[in-house]
Amino acid sequence: MVVAERVPLVEMRGINVAFGGIHAVRDVSIDLFEGEVVGIVGGNGAGKSTLMRALSGAHKPDSGEILINGQVQSISSPRDAKGLNIETIYQTLALADNIDAPANLFLGRELMTRWGTMDDSAMEDQTRKVMKRINPNFTNFTSPVKSLSGGQRQAIAIARAIHFNAKILIMDEPTAALGPAETAQVRDQIRHLKTEGVGIFLISHDIHDVFDLSDRISVMYHGRIVDTVDKNSVTPDEIVSMIILGKRPDQATATELEQLELHT
Amino acid sequence: MTNAAESAVAEPTPQSSSLRGWRALEIDLRLFGIVIALVGIILGFGLLTGGRFLTPVNLINLTVQAVSVAIIATGMTLIIVSRNIDLSVGSIVGVVGMTLALMMTQILPNAIGFDHPLTWLISLLVGMALGAVIGGFQGAIIAYIGVPSFIVTLGGLLAWRGVTFGITQGVTIAPVDPIFRLLGGGPRGSIGGTASWVVGIIVCVAVVALLAYNRRRRRQFGFALRPMWAEITLAVLGCAIVLGLVYIANSYLWPAALARQWSQETGQPIPPGGLQAGIPWPVIVLLLVTLVMTFIATRRRFGRYVFAIGGNPEAAELGGINTRWTIMKTFILIGLLCGLSAAITAARIDGATLDLGAGYELYVIAACVIGGTSFAGGIGTIPGSVLGAILMASLAYGLSFIGLVGPIQDVVAGIVLVTAVGLDTVNRRRAG
């Protein structure tokens, strides 16, 4: 091979996460390169979100290594992850409903005046600017976010992730709460971030989303990675069969595939 | 289609012009409601007594009586907003009050001499520090070990009252230091007429400056501004209220006998109109506490974090906030405020009794809840809680003024509490 070995942006090696006796993630290794989108798919409880929570600092893995730009890093809190330019859009959005959009966008990273007070005007100003890019229809900057629509709330969560120069972005079901127009906006945003060299882990239930946006796809089943495949080398049907059976297509028996056929 | 729906939410729908005028003032309607209720109660008692209730001395006394509860309520607001509770405040007041009295009657006179000019300050600082340590100790168990605050502070409610008894075997300790006694109010414990006007004018200047500063900031960033008439209305209204309250405080004159005694002590003549008492020291303390706590709650990061934790603890954690330390700080803060409140209570009754602060936890929580603090977390204001405390004190004072004492007061307080929260719940449901 003539191609020089590139250092992955993220490399997770032998990650294990257990809750009590339940192994949510078993010995998973996965990597992500600059400007790449890796789709992570799998059924409910396959361990997708748990794996990503280990990277975003929300839950420390029981064992395994995380390398960022080839260096082993200890990520034991969301603050650590943010320090490494890892930003996350959580499935639950993780917004404090009782405070307004600028307060949520800057939560934990408030802009301060030189007197040590929060600079709410500056935060509102920057929020207006970033929202103009993400969702031009967003106009409510002073009400608690509780009163906003699902799409607007999602826009805040996305804005929060990209406003602070993320190098690594984890998106857990970013379009789950969105209508068709807003979903298209998010897709455009992902493509745009890709061109800026941001590496993205994309968790989604929507196979079309994943095929449309990903470069590689990792399929998880019962806490393990079944396989990581190049998008162009598989069909959506093959991915679906991997999600359901937990086996690579060449490992599945003819009867299993036949049953799948009957079910779908 | 989505556009239409969103703009309908964002733009105020056409309404009668009077309502739009209201909105331009951007007055907190919830707070305004409490003020109306408070004025209603005071005027109601005035009506019942044929106006006898509406004297400066009554209005000042009921405010002074609210101070101890109101000071703690400012801290309790943050505790409840962050989805916790503190049942131990009354017992902390007991321990600190007893310690303060002990310091002033026995420890400090032996150490630095009787009637030393710094006795009051040392006692006050030690008392507040003791409160902070107790609060921090309970807060650490709550935040770092994860025992529910209800349980920890219920334990504190029992334990610290026991400690209070242990300090003196239940004996009342009195009297407190003469300078310290000023914290309790009364004619001697008030700042006087001239100083009161000065305070009033300073507050007015601050109100105008704050309005101007906010307007300048908003213009700098090109945000929508309040109409000028609204700004002027707010400034005039604010100053009128402040100066009106100062006028009431200054209408309270020293009783003649006490004034003569003062004249003999100081060698100064009594002014022709009588000696104006002005604003009592405890009320000055409450004003400062309200100001500082409002500043902490709304302008500092810590306050923002407390509200974020109350709104969504998981989001706060994922946002990178050190939630445990934030929670522990709220308990340190309320401990500190309990210390201050204990000082004011001990100064007012000129000593410490075994039951100093007993039952405060319920009055403090009631004050917060009447003031609009939600038990679901994430919602509450410091001025609201202070007004809630004053409202409860007005009721208690008014009822005893018309001769209804003891059990009936408790019945009324209970009814008011449930009614206030009931109205709030209905309002919130209607607002969605």
Interface residues (C-beta under 8 A of the other chain):
Chain A: S56 A58 S77 P78 R79 K82 T88 Y90 T92 L93 A94 L95 A96 D97 N98 I99 A103 N104 L107 G108 R109 E110 M112 G116 T117 M118 S121 A122 E124 D125 N137 T139 N140 P144 S147 S149 G151 Q152 G179 A181 E182
Chain B: T2 N3 A5 E6 S7 V9 A10 R217 R218 Q220 F221 F223 F295 R299 R300 R301 R304 Y305 F307 A308 G310 G311 N312 E314 A315 A316 E317 L318 G319 G320 I321 G378 I379 G432
